[in-house]
Amino acid sequence: MRALAVDHTSPGHLSLTDVPDPRPAAHEALVRVEAVSLNYGEVFHGAADPATPDGTVLGWDAAGVVVQAAADGSGPAEGERVVTLGEAGWAELRATPATLLGTAPRDTDPGALSTIPVAGLSALHVLRRMGSLLGQRVLVTGASGGVGRYAVQLAARAGAHVVAVSRDPAQADGLRALGAHEVHPEPAAVKQPVSAVLDNVGGQQLVDAFALLAADGTLFSVGRSAGTDSVLPADALVGTEGRHDRSIRTFFLFSDPATDYSADLTWLAGEIAAGRLDPGISWRGPWTRHSEAVGALLDGRLRGKAVLDLQQP
């Protein structure tokens, strides 16, 4: 089969090549991949990392159709459209266990489905950790990115007053359309305290967002796209009135103890299919144009998700 494999001599550190077909285990379905979406982490820390060996097939997010159901009877039947999470997804075929696979209506756009796994699941699981959001002020940094866009939409639907942070002023109207009540260029511009933060940026934005937390508030560190250290001043940790018992928690999807994502993937896919969630695709093209997508992602020019189509959409 054909796959996008790491090639440090090529633009974007990837090239299309032939690799062996996967051999699914008894609990895995074989999926014909139709579309994949790219994540900054797998591109920057995977493909662009000189330590990643040439020939490595990466890719967390993929959507397609089951061509061989799992031999043990778990998971969907042959012919079902699915969204999948895992490794080595940038290939024509993927073997996926039922726990990392969600089903979708047959006519759902596979490109839209491919945006769900890392971004949608991360946003959903972090927001759940915040508890009841009804009437709470929730800050989302990096709100125009993949995780951020899903977080804005899901938090608004949960009844939160969503405070979105995006450095790109052109994103403001779009973020309000997704459910944001306020849009600011940086956390330092926010005037009122917040109950919780989903931080996708790190660096100084994490420091400034933490300063906005009200008593008992929590900041969840999800991404570090700033690429700089987060240095808290000494008085940031003083638990004075209104600032007591605040915390910072880390989150990494693949370390989440909730390892069966099938129900959440299926629910998110249904919301995409029904038009109740916007997948936020800002770049899309055939996978032969992978270097363009990778370049836009690494240069910070993407707002939302980049999707590569293996089949014509």
C-alpha positions, 0 to 999 in steps of 0.5 A: 500500500501507499503511505506518507513516510518520514523522509528528511530529504523531502519538503515537509520531511515526508514522501509517498512510498510503498510500505507493507499492508497492516496485518490486523489482530483479531480485535482490530478492524481493517479500514480503508483510509479516505482522509487524514488530518494533521496535528502540530504535535505529530508534525513538529515532534514527529516528521520534522524531528531529525531523531525520527527514523526515515520510513516511519509512518505517522498519523493519529487521525484518519477516517474511512470505511471498514473493509474487514471487520475484526475477527473477534466480532468487536467493532463495526461491520464491513462497509461502515464509515468510521473515524479512527485514532491511533498510529500510522494513520497516514496510509491507505490501510489502517488496523484499528481496535474497536476502542479507538474507532467510532462509526458515522452515517455513511454520507458523512464527509470523511475529511470532516470526520478526520478532524475529530480524534485528537482535537475533538477528544482532547477538548471534550475530555478536558472540558469534562474535567472542569465539571459543570460549566453552566454559567461559568467563565471558561477561557480557551487560548489558541481558540482558532486552532483545532482543539481550541475551535472544538473547545469553544463550541463544546463549552458554549453548548455546555452553558459556559460563558466562553472567553476565546483568545486568538492572536489573529483578529480576522478570527474574531467573528468566526469564533463568536459564530462558534459560540464565543462570548468574548474574543481577545488577542491575548489573556492579558486583555481579559478584564474579569476572572475565569473559573477554568482555562484550556490552554493550547499555547503555553509560554507567557499566555499560560502565565497570564491565563493562570493570573486570571483564575478565580479561587478554586479555578484550574488551568489545563495545559493541553498544548505548547505551540508557543515553544517558550518557557512558562515562567511564573512570577513568585506572587503568582502562587500567593493564595490571597483572597479570590486567588486561593487554591488554584491549580495547573493540570496537564493533559495528554490524550494518549495518557488518558485513563479513559482508553475506550474512545469509541462512544465519544468518537461516535457521538462527535461524528454524529454531531459533525454529520448533523451540522451541530459541530464545525470541523474547522477545516482551513486547508484541504487537498490531495495527499500528494500536496502534503508538503504544502499542508505541513509547511502551513502548519509549521509556519503558523499560517493555519487557523483550524485543521489541515486535511489530506484526502486520499480519495476524491471527496 
